[in-house]
Amino acid sequence: MSRAQTRHPLDPLTAAEISVAVATVRAAGATPEVRDSMRFIEVGLVEPPKNVVALADAYFFPPFQPQARLVVYNKKSNATSIWIVELSEVHAVTRGGHHRGKVISSTIVPNVQPPMDAVEYAECEAVVKEFPAFREAMKKRGIEDMDLVMVDPWCVGYYGEADAPNRRLAKPLIFCRTESDCPMENGYARPVEGIHVLVDMQNMAVLEFEDRRVVPLPPPDPLRNYTAGETRGGVDRSDVKPIHIIQPEGPSFHVDGHFVQWQKWNFRIGFTPREGLVIYSVAYVDGSRGRRPVAHRLSFVEMVVPYGDPNDPHYRKNAFDAGEDGLGKNAHSLKKGCDCLGYIKYFDAHFTNFTGGVETIENCVCLHEEDHGILWKHQDWRIGLAEVRRSRRLTVSFICTVANYEYGFFWHFNQASDKLPSSEH
């Protein structure tokens, strides 16, 4: 029996299972008002104990009941809760006609705020743009077309009791594009500074506004835009000839479900809304010693950007891009432009949106082989003969965009026996 035919305890939740988990939590809402106020921040797999994983890795599949962990925000009460839902059995159909699982636990977590969602980002931008004092401040800077204005809500951080997480607050940063007909214009290159805004994200209302000082806008610069260089006076690279990576006999890796084998390495691929790519159960098959565990779990759990500028508003810009935005939720679909070469195996990612619907990022994770220079070479000076071996590595990667930052995460598996899996981003 292949691993694809038997569910491994670390297999990611399917889109159907995420839908069942959401329906289960909704059905547990005490009243229609509570159910309508639920916003779904994250739904992910409850990772089983290591001993269960070890048995499954050895093909001794123990009785296993998959569970989902849901982070839920109640927009009306401003409460955050964590739910555990068992998915092994499908119970009665809910009011909305969806199958549901079984609630194992539900816990209110006090004094916290979960990550903001893209829906809230859009709502916050609309509220700020409609605020009369904000529009007047934009006019003072020569900006009257609100379609050019970009409003990005940032978490307030914690500098005193006024920032306490009993309220869902944001202090937006403002930017402005120059052309409405240039969709790839980089508006982040033109910050609008000197404006203080505090927004209540629960009720979508401007709580504080102050136009502190007028700072000149950076001049338009087409070289800052995300368009082809030759169309904006940049470096002409038309003299670069194409490189084609072909593998006529196919790849050297083997994929069975989420299980990957390559050059004595084997591991499992997972994905979470917060971290993005997760690599589980990394092992090396070493001849007489058999399967040697190397790592139980590999991922980037957080990405923090301390700006280190003492001036307002930059001193408070300390973005935790995984915890506050979600690296996985912002991952690219490589159907929109692939950044890998050669024979590629893709993996999709499923997650919930703010209102509980299931969304899929197709071709989210890329698996491919790369030529990696020389593995070893030797020339015998007496007889003049030489031997050389090319090095190859297996790369598992995904790329995400958080506001104006692109993050690429790459895990490399090598043929050199002294090298453990390495990462770069």
GUNU-6423 format. One record per residue (C-alpha): residue number from 1; residue in three letters; x, y, z. Coordinates in steps of 0.05 Angstrom, whole numbers, plus 32768, in hexadecimal, padded with zeros to 4 digits. Layout:
BEGIN
k,r,X,Y,Z
NUM,Ala,X,Y,Z
...
END
This chain:
BEGIN
k,r,X,Y,Z
1,Met,8000,8000,8000
2,Ser,801C,8043,7FEC
3,Arg,801F,807F,801B
4,Ala,7FEE,80A3,7FEF
5,Gln,7FBB,806C,7FFB
6,Thr,7FC1,8070,8047
7,Arg,7FBA,80B3,8068
8,His,7FF8,80C9,808D
9,Pro,7FEB,80EF,80CE
10,Leu,8011,812B,80B2
11,Asp,7FEB,8131,8071
12,Pro,7FCF,8178,806B
13,Leu,7F85,8183,8073
14,Thr,7F5F,817E,8031
15,Ala,7F31,81B5,8019
16,Ala,7EF5,8189,802C
17,Glu,7F10,817E,8073
18,Ile,7F1B,81C9,807D
19,Ser,7ED3,81D4,8067
20,Val,7EBA,819F,8098
21,Ala,7EE3,81BE,80D1
22,Val,7EC6,8203,80C3
23,Ala,7E7F,81E8,80BF
24,Thr,7E89,81C3,8101
25,Val,7E9E,8202,8126
26,Arg,7E66,822B,8107
27,Ala,7E33,81F7,811B
28,Ala,7E4D,81FB,8163
29,Gly,7E3C,8245,8166
30,Ala,7E08,8251,819C
31,Thr,7DDE,8282,8173
32,Pro,7DD9,829A,812B
33,Glu,7DF8,82DC,8142
34,Val,7E36,82B7,815C
35,Arg,7E3B,828E,811D
36,Asp,7E36,82CB,80F0
37,Ser,7E6D,82EE,8119
38,Met,7EA0,82B7,8110
39,Arg,7EDD,82C7,80E6
40,Phe,7F0D,828F,80D6
41,Ile,7F56,82A3,80DD
42,Glu,7F77,825F,80D4
43,Val,7F65,8216,80CC
44,Gly,7F9E,81E4,80CF
45,Leu,7FB0,819D,80E0
46,Val,7FBB,818A,8129
47,Glu,7FFF,8169,8122
48,Pro,8001,8126,8146
49,Pro,8034,8110,817A
50,Lys,8079,80FB,8161
51,Asn,806D,80B2,8173
52,Val,8030,80AF,8146
53,Val,8058,80CE,810D
54,Ala,8092,809E,8118
55,Leu,8063,8062,8112
56,Ala,8044,807D,80D3
57,Asp,8089,808C,80B5
58,Ala,809A,8042,80C1
59,Tyr,805A,802D,809D
60,Phe,8039,8017,80DF
61,Phe,7FFD,8044,80D8
62,Pro,7FDD,804B,811D
63,Pro,7F93,805C,8127
64,Phe,7F91,80A6,8119
65,Gln,7F59,80D9,811B
66,Pro,7F6C,8119,80F6
67,Gln,7F5C,8159,811A
68,Ala,7F59,81A1,8105
69,Arg,7F6D,81DE,812D
70,Leu,7F45,821D,811F
71,Val,7F54,8264,8135
72,Val,7F13,828A,8135
73,Tyr,7F06,82D4,8140
74,Asn,7EC2,82EC,8156
75,Lys,7EB9,8330,8136
76,Lys,7E7F,8344,8163
77,Ser,7E9D,8331,81A7
78,Asn,7EE7,833C,8193
79,Ala,7EF7,82F8,81AF
80,Thr,7F2B,82C7,8194
81,Ser,7F21,827D,819D
82,Ile,7F45,823C,818A
83,Trp,7F1D,8200,8176
84,Ile,7F32,81B7,816D
85,Val,7F05,818F,813F
86,Glu,7F0A,8144,8131
87,Leu,7F01,8132,80E8
88,Ser,7F04,80E7,80E9
89,Glu,7EB9,80DF,80EB
90,Val,7E85,8105,80C4
91,His,7E4B,8116,80F0
92,Ala,7E06,8132,80E2
93,Val,7DFC,8167,80AD
94,Thr,7DFC,81AF,80C7
95,Arg,7DC7,81E3,80BB
96,Gly,7DEA,81FA,807C
97,Gly,7DEC,81B4,8060
98,His,7E36,81A6,806D
99,His,7E52,8169,808F
100,Arg,7E74,8177,80D1
101,Gly,7EA6,8157,8100
102,Lys,7EA9,8155,814B
103,Val,7EBF,818E,8178
104,Ile,7EF5,8176,81A8
105,Ser,7F02,81B9,81CA
106,Ser,7EF5,8203,81C6
107,Thr,7F1E,8236,81EC
108,Ile,7F19,8281,81F1
109,Val,7F5F,82A0,81F1
110,Pro,7F5D,82E2,8218
111,Asn,7F86,8321,8209
112,Val,7F9B,830E,81C2
113,Gln,7F8C,8324,817B
114,Pro,7F92,82F3,8141
115,Pro,7FB1,8307,80FF
116,Met,7F8D,8339,80D3
117,Asp,7F6E,8320,8093
118,Ala,7F6F,833B,804C
119,Val,7F24,834A,8053
120,Glu,7F34,8377,808E
121,Tyr,7F6C,8398,8067
122,Ala,7F3C,83AB,8030
123,Glu,7F07,83C3,8061
124,Cys,7F3A,83ED,8088
125,Glu,7F53,840E,8048
126,Ala,7F0C,8421,8034
127,Val,7EFC,843E,8079
128,Val,7F3C,8468,807B
129,Lys,7F32,8482,8034
130,Glu,7EEB,8499,8044
131,Phe,7F01,84BE,8083
132,Pro,7EF9,8509,8074
133,Ala,7F38,851F,809A
134,Phe,7F61,84EC,8075
135,Arg,7F48,8504,8031
136,Glu,7F59,854B,8046
137,Ala,7F9F,8536,805A
138,Met,7FA8,8515,8016
139,Lys,7F93,8555,7FF3
140,Lys,7FC9,857B,8019
141,Arg,7FFB,854B,7FF9
142,Gly,7FDE,8553,7FB3
143,Ile,7FB9,8511,7FB4
144,Glu,7F6F,8512,7FA1
145,Asp,7F66,84D0,7F7D
146,Met,7F58,849E,7FB5
147,Asp,7F61,8464,7F84
148,Leu,7FAB,8472,7F86
149,Val,7FAF,846F,7FD2
150,Met,7FC5,842E,7FF5
151,Val,7FB3,8424,803E
152,Asp,7FD7,83EA,8061
153,Pro,7FC0,83DB,80A9
154,Trp,7FF9,83C8,80D7
155,Cys,7FF3,83A9,811C
156,Val,7FFD,83DE,8151
157,Gly,8030,83B7,8179
158,Tyr,8032,83C4,81C3
159,Tyr,804D,8405,81DF
160,Gly,801D,840E,8219
161,Glu,7FD7,83FD,8233
162,Ala,7FB7,8423,81F9
163,Asp,7FD2,83EB,81CB
164,Ala,7FB8,83B2,81F7
165,Pro,7F9B,8379,81CE
166,Asn,7F56,8380,81EC
167,Arg,7F49,83AA,81AE
168,Arg,7F56,8398,8165
169,Leu,7F7F,83D3,814F
170,Ala,7FA8,83E6,8113
171,Lys,7FD3,8422,8100
172,Pro,7FD3,8425,80B4
173,Leu,800D,843B,8089
174,Ile,7FFC,8464,804B
175,Phe,8019,8460,8005
176,Cys,8006,847E,7FC3
177,Arg,800F,8469,7F7B
178,Thr,8015,849B,7F42
179,Glu,7FEF,847A,7F09
180,Ser,7FAC,8457,7F0D
181,Asp,7FB9,8432,7ECB
182,Cys,7FF9,8410,7EE1
183,Pro,7FE5,83D2,7F0A
184,Met,802D,83BE,7F18
185,Glu,8042,8402,7F32
186,Asn,8066,83FC,7F74
187,Gly,803E,842A,7FA1
188,Tyr,8069,8415,7FDD
189,Ala,80A1,843F,7FC0
190,Arg,8078,847D,7FD0
191,Pro,8065,847E,801A
192,Val,8037,84B5,8034
193,Glu,8054,84C9,8077
194,Gly,8041,84F8,80AF
195,Ile,7FFB,84DB,80B8
196,His,7FE5,84B6,80F7
197,Val,7FA8,8489,80F2
198,Leu,7F8D,8458,8125
199,Val,7F56,8428,810E
200,Asp,7F28,83FB,8136
201,Met,7F2A,83BD,810B
202,Gln,7EF0,839C,8130
203,Asn,7EBF,83D3,8121
204,Met,7EE3,83F0,80E5
205,Ala,7EE6,8438,80FF
206,Val,7F1D,846D,8101
207,Leu,7F2B,847A,814B
208,Glu,7F64,84AC,8144
209,Phe,7F7D,84D8,810B
210,Glu,7FB4,850C,810B
211,Asp,7FD7,852F,80D1
212,Arg,8019,853B,80F4
213,Arg,8044,8555,80BB
214,Val,8047,8557,8070
215,Val,8081,852E,8055
216,Pro,8091,8537,800B
217,Leu,807F,84FA,7FE1
218,Pro,80B6,84D5,7FBE
219,Pro,80B7,84E7,7F74
220,Pro,809C,84B4,7F42
221,Asp,80D2,8483,7F2C
222,Pro,80C0,844E,7EF8
223,Leu,80FE,8425,7F0B
224,Arg,80DB,8413,7F4C
225,Asn,80A1,83F2,7F27
226,Tyr,8098,83A7,7F1E
227,Thr,8099,83A9,7ED2
228,Ala,80CA,8393,7E9D
229,Gly,810A,83BC,7EA1
230,Glu,810D,83CE,7E58
231,Thr,80C9,83F0,7E5C
232,Arg,80DF,8420,7E93
233,Gly,8127,8432,7E82
234,Gly,8147,83FA,7EAA
235,Val,817E,83CA,7E98
236,Asp,8174,83A7,7E56
237,Arg,817E,835B,7E5D
238,Ser,8167,8348,7E18
239,Asp,81AC,832D,7E08
240,Val,81A4,82F4,7E3A
241,Lys,819A,82B2,7E15
242,Pro,8167,8280,7E31
243,Ile,817B,8246,7E5D
244,His,8150,8207,7E58
245,Ile,814E,81D3,7E8F
246,Ile,8136,8191,7E72
247,Gln,812F,814D,7E93
248,Pro,811A,811E,7E5A
249,Glu,8118,80E2,7E89
250,Gly,80F2,8106,7EBF
251,Pro,8108,8119,7F05
252,Ser,8130,80F0,7F36
253,Phe,80FF,80FD,7F6F
254,His,80C1,80D4,7F7E
255,Val,8082,80F0,7F9C
256,Asp,804A,80C8,7FBC
257,Gly,8015,80F6,7FD6
258,His,803C,8126,8003
259,Phe,8076,80F5,800C
260,Val,80B6,8105,7FE6
261,Gln,80F3,80D9,7FD9
262,Trp,8134,80F0,7FB9
263,Gln,817C,80D8,7FBC
264,Lys,8172,80B3,7FFF
265,Trp,814D,80EF,801C
266,Asn,8103,80E9,802D
267,Phe,80D2,8119,804D
268,Arg,808A,8131,804D
269,Ile,806F,8174,8034
270,Gly,803C,819B,805B
271,Phe,8022,81E2,805C
272,Thr,8003,8211,808F
273,Pro,7FE3,8256,8087
274,Arg,8015,8275,80B6
275,Glu,8057,8255,80A4
276,Gly,804A,823F,805D
277,Leu,8075,8204,8049
278,Val,8083,81D1,8081
279,Ile,80B0,8195,8076
280,Tyr,80A4,8159,80A4
281,Ser,80C7,8118,80B5
282,Val,8109,8126,8091
283,Ala,8133,80E7,808E
284,Tyr,8170,80CB,806A
285,Val,8172,8081,8056
286,Asp,81B9,806C,8065
287,Gly,81C8,8025,804C
288,Ser,81D1,7FF5,8086
289,Arg,81BA,8029,80B9
290,Gly,8177,8030,8097
291,Arg,814B,806D,809F
292,Arg,816D,80A3,80C9
293,Pro,813E,80DA,80E2
294,Val,815B,811F,80D7
295,Ala,8124,8150,80E8
296,His,80DD,814A,8101
297,Arg,80C5,818D,80E7
298,Leu,80E4,81C5,80BD
299,Ser,80C3,8209,80B2
300,Phe,80CB,8254,80B9
301,Val,80A0,8263,80F5
302,Glu,80A7,82AF,80F3
303,Met,80C3,82E8,80C9
304,Val,80CE,8329,80EF
305,Val,80E5,836A,80CF
306,Pro,80FE,839E,8102
307,Tyr,8107,83DE,80DC
308,Gly,8134,83FE,810F
309,Asp,8121,8446,80FE
310,Pro,8112,8472,813B
311,Asn,80E6,84A2,8113
312,Asp,809A,84A0,8110
313,Pro,807A,8474,80F6
314,His,80B5,8446,80E9
315,Tyr,80C8,8438,8131
316,Arg,8089,840E,8139
317,Lys,8091,83E7,80F9
318,Asn,80A4,83A1,8111
319,Ala,807D,8373,80E4
320,Phe,8075,832A,80F9
321,Asp,8063,8313,80B3
322,Ala,8053,82CB,80C5
323,Gly,802A,82D7,8103
324,Glu,8008,8318,80EE
325,Asp,7FFC,8309,80A4
326,Gly,800B,82C0,8095
327,Leu,8043,82AA,8066
328,Gly,8018,8270,804D
329,Lys,7FD9,8299,8041
330,Asn,8002,82CA,8017
331,Ala,8025,8294,7FED
332,His,8028,8299,7FA2
333,Ser,8005,826C,7F71
334,Leu,803A,8258,7F3F
335,Lys,8004,8252,7F0A
336,Lys,800C,829E,7F05
337,Gly,8056,8299,7EF5
338,Cys,8084,8261,7F09
339,Asp,80C8,8271,7F27
340,Cys,80E2,8229,7F23
341,Leu,8105,8206,7EE9
342,Gly,8109,81BF,7ED0
343,Tyr,80D9,8186,7EE0
344,Ile,80AB,81A1,7F17
345,Lys,807C,8181,7F48
346,Tyr,8049,81B1,7F67
347,Phe,8021,81AD,7FA7
348,Asp,7FE1,81D4,7FB4
349,Ala,7FD0,81F5,7FF7
350,His,7F8B,81FC,8016
351,Phe,7F76,822D,804C
352,Thr,7F38,8251,8065
353,Asn,7F27,8299,8056
354,Phe,7F0C,82CB,8088
355,Thr,7EC3,82B6,8080
356,Gly,7ED1,826B,8082
357,Gly,7ED4,825B,8038
358,Val,7F0B,822E,801F
359,Glu,7F3F,824A,7FEF
360,Thr,7F75,8224,7FC9
361,Ile,7FB8,823F,7FB2
362,Glu,7FC7,8213,7F76
363,Asn,8010,8201,7F67
364,Cys,8025,8221,7FA8
365,Val,8062,81F7,7FBA
366,Cys,8097,81E6,7F86
367,Leu,80C2,81A8,7F87
368,His,80FA,81A2,7F54
369,Glu,8143,818D,7F4A
370,Glu,817C,81BE,7F3C
371,Asp,81C2,81B7,7F22
372,His,81EF,81CF,7F5B
373,Gly,8234,81D4,7F3F
374,Ile,826B,81A2,7F4D
375,Leu,8261,816C,7F82
376,Trp,82AA,8155,7F7E
377,Lys,82E4,8153,7F4D
378,His,832A,8135,7F4D
379,Gln,8362,8132,7F1A
380,Asp,839C,8102,7F21
381,Trp,83DB,812A,7F11
382,Arg,8403,80EB,7F00
383,Ile,83D6,80CF,7ECB
384,Gly,83B0,810E,7EB8
385,Leu,836B,80F1,7EBF
386,Ala,8332,8115,7EE1
387,Glu,82EE,8103,7EFF
388,Val,82B6,8134,7F0E
389,Arg,8270,812D,7F28
390,Arg,823A,8162,7F22
391,Ser,8213,8172,7F60
392,Arg,81C7,8172,7F61
393,Arg,8198,818A,7F96
394,Leu,814D,8184,7FA3
395,Thr,812A,81C5,7FB3
396,Val,80E6,81CE,7FD4
397,Ser,80CD,8215,7FD3
398,Phe,8095,8248,7FD6
399,Ile,8093,8293,7FD0
400,Cys,8063,82C4,7FF1
401,Thr,8056,830F,7FEF
402,Val,8045,8335,802E
403,Ala,8034,837D,801A
404,Asn,8074,8396,7FF7
405,Tyr,80A0,835B,800A
406,Glu,80AD,831C,7FE3
407,Tyr,80C6,82E2,800C
408,Gly,80E2,82A4,7FEB
409,Phe,80EC,8266,8016
410,Phe,8118,822E,7FFB
411,Trp,812B,81EC,801B
412,His,8165,81C8,7FFA
413,Phe,8177,817E,7FFE
414,Asn,81BD,816C,7FE6
415,Gln,81E4,812F,7FD0
416,Ala,8220,813F,7FFC
417,Ser,821E,8111,8038
418,Asp,8238,8147,8067
419,Lys,8200,8178,8057
420,Leu,81BE,817B,807C
421,Pro,8181,819B,805B
422,Ser,818E,81E6,8055
423,Ser,8160,8221,804C
424,Glu,8161,8266,8030
425,His,8130,829F,802A
END
